[in-house]
């Protein structure tokens, strides 16, 4: 899973302040975050237990995808 906040419709909303990615990206050297399946599942379990904020990523649809579909 590749997480890029620039590709999230929730970017610059109140959801950003309650998203685990915000914390992780503050520590990351790149503006994107790569998680393997085990890491994603671990974060999901931590969020379900209330130990970390959940992933709030809502992927933005690419306008080229919209044009091709319609």
N, C-alpha and C positions, 0 to 999 in steps of 0.2 A: 504494500500500500504506500503510495506516495501522497503526502499531504502538502499542499501549497496553498497558503492562505489567500494568495491572489486569485485562486480559482474557487473560492468559497463565497457564496452569496451572503453569508453571515459576517463577512469581513466589515470592520468598522461599525459593528452594532454592539449592543450590550452583551450578546452571546460570546463575543471575543474574550471578555474579561472572566468568563466562566468556562473556558475551554482549556483542556489539558495541553493542547498544542501551543497555546500562547506561552506557557511555562517552558515547554520543551524547546521551542524555537528560540527563546531567549538564551538558552544554553548551547544552541547548535551553531556551527560555523557557516551554514548555508541557509537560505531563506525557504528551503523545502525540507521536509522531514520524511525519511524513508523508514517504514516499519515492516518487519516481516510478520507473518501470521501469528507467531507465538507472542511477539511484543504487543500486537494489536489486541489479542485475547487477554493478555495480562492487564493492559490498561483498562479494558472493558470490565474485567473482574474487580479491579481496584475502584473503578467508578461505581459499579453496582454496590460495592460495600461502603460507599461514601467516603473513601479515603483520598480520592483525587476528583477533580472536575471531569465530567464526561467529554468525549470528543463531540464537538458541535458542528463538524464539517458538513456543509450542504453544498455539493459540487455545483458550480455555475455551468449552465448549458452554453456551449460554444455557439455563437451566432451562425457559424458555418454549418453546424449540425442542424440548427433550426431550419435554415434555408434548404438543406438537402432533404429534410423530412417533409417539408410543406410545399 
